[in-house]
Amino acid sequence: MPQLLPLRLLESVGLRAPSATVAAEDAPGGESAAAAPGSASSRAAAPDARAAASAGASTSSAAASSAATASASTAASSTAPSSAPALAAPRGEEPSTDTGGPLDIDPALERTGPLSIIAPRRIGESDLAVYPLSLGASVFGWTADGDTSLAILDRFAALGGDFIDTADSYVGGRSEVLIGKWMRERGNRDDLVVATKVGRHHENPGLGSVSIVRAVEASLERLQTDRIDLLYFHDDDPEVPLEDSLATAEWLIETGKVRYLAASNFSADRLIEARILASAGLPKFVAIQAQYNLMHRAEFESALRIVAAAQGLAVMPYYALANGFLTGKYRSKGDLTADARSVRASAYVNRRGMRVLAALDRIAAEHGVTPASIAIAWLLAKRTIVAPVASASRPEQVDALMAAAGIRLTRAQMLDLDRASE
């Protein structure tokens, strides 16, 4: 679901009477952080994880949490609420619209109009809370030159963005250099949550202990900071025992150089192994990255989604716009060029792709926004999603990305998009 107003926030503005217990606070990404993201005062230990094997129980808990939060949002959108709305019907009464796994569309989805307040979403079992859109920095120093990259970051921050996603391998580290320059010049490091990845840089490949430590030290230098808020293992490394990689991350966390750990492109089985190791005292993953969008669904909507829900992992989908295809830029073979992104997007220029674009166009017109905003809003309506990762090559493109968090799709619109993309 698109982020709904936290119940505590509703209480503070007088739209809901205070209560002793708020069930919705247990849902990953459903509550604002108590401290500002990235600030030193917010460095608190993450609570104990739920058991990895209790997927069914976790799924039911998530359903109850979303239903409670949906009720609060309905009250907030009413001009004169007279009483708290009833909770949605149990999940068992709703048909699944995904390719497999637990139902992840809130049954109480018939609401219209934009959200007036965009509440931060919590990153898994951490004390980090972010605006529900992560600015992808893979284009910085590549399709966006240095000055343009800084302008994109300025526009992102001006619109309320605070979550930046990069990697030590993006343009050989140039992306991190530009982000570090921007943070130093603007003096805004404590206002941001910075995520980077290690494991692919040609100088520090893989997840061996030496490579991880050297990669983190190099990233800290390029970013001109003393800490990485969220460190991803960029890819699984089957040649290195996972416990060794996690033990190295534990040392980095203890020294304060890394705050929380996450995984990118890990399989469901590997995530289960990681949680078992965490039960023995090693660091937990609090988030994962996986390719997920309207054109690429089956890989995530299976065991990976079930494990993410069971473990309370925040999901940050990358290629949220399918290499630009979901912006509507590529509608025929004549729109394709020779650049790398266009080549990847060419795989979607087919009958299914045109069907998805037609649905996006129709729903975008109903909301008065761009197709890109609707494509990201569809992701945000999925219960395990916290902040899709999307990039911009020009500052003016940032507006459509940020607008997605304020869009509430109706259940009918979600079903239209699901069916068009099957």
N, C-alpha and C positions, 0 to 999 in steps of 0.2 A: 504493500500500500504506500501511496505517497505519505510522507511524514505527517501525522496528525498532532494536534496540540497536546502536549503532556498534561496530565491531570493536575499536577502541581501548578503549572502555568495557568490553567483554567481557574484554579482556586484563587490565585493571586490577582486575577482581573475580575473576580466576582462572578464568574459564569458557572461555578460548581462549588457546592459546599464542601469544606475540608473534610476529609475522612481519615480514619486511623490507618487504613490499609489500602494501598493502591496496587491492584494486581498487575496493571499494565506496565509497571516499572520493571518487571522481570524480563520483558521482551527485549532481545538485542536490538539496539538502535532506536529504542522507543523513548529514551529519556535524555534530557539535557545533562551535561556534566556539571558537577558541583563546583568545579574550578575551571578557569579558562584553559582551553586546549593549549598544550605546549608550555604552560607556565610551570615554574619550579614548584609552586605550592600544590600542584595536582599530581605529584609523583606518589601515588599510593599503590600498595600492592593489590593486584587483581584478586577477586574472590575465587574460592575453589570452584573448579569446573564441574559441570554435571557429568555423569558417567557417559562414556562414548557409546555404550551399547544400548542406552535407553532412548532410542530414536522415536519410538511410538509415544512415550510419555512426553518427550520434549515437544513433539509435534502438537499434541493435544494442548499442552501449556501455551504454545505460541498462538493457537487458535483462540483460546480464551483471552489472552492478552490483547490480541488485535481487536477482538470483539469489544472489549472494554474501552480501548482507545478510540475505536470508531464511534462509540456512543458519546464520548466526550467531545469529539470533533463535531458531531451533529448538533450538540448543544451549543457549541461555540458559534456555529454558522447561523443559528437562529437569532433573529433580531430581538425577540422577547421570549426566551425559553421559560416555560412554565414548570416543567418537571424534567427529570433525567429520562432520556429515551430508553426503551427496553433494549436489552442485549440482543445480538443477532442470533439466529437459529444455530443449533450445534452444527459443527462441520459435517457430521455424518449425513446430514440432509441435503448437502450440496454436491452436485456432480463435479468431478475433476475436469479441468480444461487443459491440463498439461500432458506431456508425453509420458509421464510416469512419476512415481513418488508422491509425497504428500500434497494435498490441496494447498495452494498458496495464494489464492485470491480471497480477500475478505468478503464474506457473504453480504455484509451491509455496505454495499458500494454505490448505492443510488444517491449520489450527492452531486450537486453542480456548483459551479463558480470556483474561482481561484482561492487558495489558502491566503488569508490575510497575514499570517505569521508563519515563517518557515522555522520550525524548531530543529535544533541540532539532533543528530543521531549518534548514539553511542557505538563505539567500535568494539563489538564483542564484549569480553570480560575485562575491559580496561577502563581507565578513567578518562579516556580521550573521547571527545564529542565533536562532531564536525558538521558543517553544512553538507547536505546530501548530494554533493557533486564534487568529484575529485578532478582537479585540472591536470590532465596528462601532459607531461613535459617532454615527451619523446621527440616533438617537432622543434624544440628549442635548439638553435644552432644548425638546424637542418632545413626544413621548409620555411621556418621563421628565423630571420637573422637576429642578431643580438638586440638591436633597438626595438624591433617588432616584438621579440620575446618579452622584453621589459614592459612594453605597452600592454601586452596581453595580461601579464601578471598584475599590472596596475588596475586594469579593467575588472579582472577577477576579484581583487580585494575590494574595489569600490562597490561592487555588487553584493558583498557579504561573504565571498568565498574565503576559506581558510585552510583547505586541504589540498596539498600539492603532491603529485605522484611523479617520481623520476626513477632513474637507475644509474648505476655507475657505468653501464655500457652504452647509454644513450649518447650517440655522437662522440664516443670515446671519452665521456666525462664532461663534454662541453655543456650539456644540459644542466648538470649540477653547478658548474662554474657560473652560469648566468643566473641561476636561482640564488646562489650565494651572494653574488654582486648585488642583486636586487634587494635581498633582505638586509644587507649591510647598509646600503644607501638609504633605504626606507626606515631602518631601525625597527622592524616589525616582527622579528623572529619569535618573540614570545606570544604573538597573536596567531601563530600558524601551527598546523600539524604537518610535518614534513615526513614523507615516506620515500624511502629509496630501496634499491634492490642490489644484491651482490650475487656473484656466481657466474656472470657472463663476461666480465671485463677480461680482455686478452692478457693483461698483466697479472690478474688474480682469478684464474678460472676455477670453477668448482666450489665445493663446500668443505674442503679440508680446513683444518684449524688455522693453518698459516694463511691460507688464501682469504678466509673470512676476516681475520684480524687486520691484515694488510688492506683489504678492500674497504673495511669500515674506516680505518684511519685515513685513507685517501679520500673517501667521500666526505668525511668531516672537514678535511682541509679545503676541498673544493667548495663545499657548502658554507664555509666560514662560520661554523657553529660548533658547539661542544657536545651536541647530542643529536641522535636520530630518533624521532618519535616512534616510527614504525619501520622496522627493518624486515624486508622480505628476503627469503631465500628464493632467488629468481626462478630456479628450476630445481627439481629433485636431482640428486647426484647419487646414483646407485653404487658408485665405486667407493663411497665414504659411508661408514656406519652412521645412521641418523643420530644415534646417541652422542657420537663425537661432535657432530655439527651443533647439536643442542647444548652440549656442555660448553662449547666455545661461546655460543650466544649467551649462556648463563654468566660467564665471566664478563662479557661486554655489558650485560645488564647490571651486574653488581658494581662495575666501575662507573656507571652512569652514562656511558657512551651510547647506549641503546636503551630505549624505554620499553618497547614491546616488540614481539616477534610475530611474523606472519609468513605465509607460504604462497608462492605463485606457481601455477601449473603442477600441483601435486595431485596424485590420484586419491580416490576415497580410501583405498587400502592403506596408503602411506599416511594419511591423516589419522586413521585409526591407530596405526603404530605409534605415531607421534603422541597421541593422547595417552596411550598406555605408558610410554616413557615419561610423560609429564606426571603421571600418577606416582612415579618413583622419585619425583622432586625436580625433574628437569623443566625448563621453561615451556609454557604452553603457547601454541599458536592462538592468536586472538582474532585473526582475519585470514582470508584467502583471496587470491585473484584467480579468475577463470574467464575464459572467453565466453561471453554470453550476450546475445542480442536477438532481435526478432528474426534474423536470418541464420543464426547459429544457436540452436536451443538444445538439441538432444544430448550433447556432451555434458551439460550441467544438470539438466532436468532428469536426473537418474540417481545413481548412488551418491554422487558428489553433493547434490542438494540435500539428500537425506542426512548424510554425515554432517554437513554444515549446520543443519537445523538441530541435530542431536547434540552437537558440541557447542552450540551457541556462538558459532563463528560468524563474524561480519563478512559479507561477500561484496567484493568490489569488482564488478564485471569490467573487463577491458574490451577494447574494440566495441564500445557501447553503440557506436553508429555504423558498425560494419564497414570500417575503412572509408567512411564518408558516403556509402551507398544510401543510408537511411536519411540523409539530408535531402535526397531527391536530386542530387547533382548528376547522377548517372542514370539516365532513363533509356538510353539506346547505345548501340555500339559506337555511334558517332560521337557520343559524349566522352568516350574513353581516350586517355592519352597514354604516353609511354612512362609516366612516373610510377613509382613503386606502389603507392596507395591506389591509383587507378587500376593497375594490373590486378591487385588483390580484389578490388571491388567488382571487376569484370565477371567474377564467378557468380555474381548475383543478378546480372542482367539477363534474366530469363522470365518465363511465365510466372513462376512463384514470386520472384522479386517484384514484378510489375503489380501483382495482386497485393502485395504488402504495401507498396508505395500508394496504390489507390486507396487503401484503407487509411493510411497515414494522412493522405491529402484530405480525405473527407472529415476525419476527426479533427485535424488541425484547423480546418475551416470553421468547425463548430466552436472551437475554443479561441479562434482568432490568434493562433500562434503558428510556428513553423513545424514541418514534419519532424525535424530533429528534436524539438521539444517533446513531441508526443512519443517518439521512440524511447527517449530517456524516462519519461513519465511512466511508460509501460514497465520498464525495469523497476522503477521505484515502487510500483504497486505490488511487487513480489515481496513476500514477507522476509526473506533472508537478506535482501539487498539493502546495503547501507548507503553506499556512494558510488555510482557508476563512474568509471574513468573515461573522460572524453577530452579531446584536445582541440585547439583552435589555431589556425595559421594567421589569423588577423584579429585585432581587438574586437571588432564589431561582431564577430562570430560568437563571442563569449556570452552575449545576452541571451541567445536562444538556449544555450546549455544551462545557464542559471535559471531560466524561466521554468524549466521542467519541474523543479521541486515545488512550485506553487500550483501545479495542475492536478486536479482531481478527476481522474477518468471514471466514468460510470461503469457499472458492471457490463452493460451491453457493449460499450466501447472496448473494454478489455476482451470480451469474448470475440468481438469482430477481429481484433488484432491477433488473438490466439489462433482463430480459424484460418485467417489469411496466411499466417506464417507456418501452418502445419505442413 
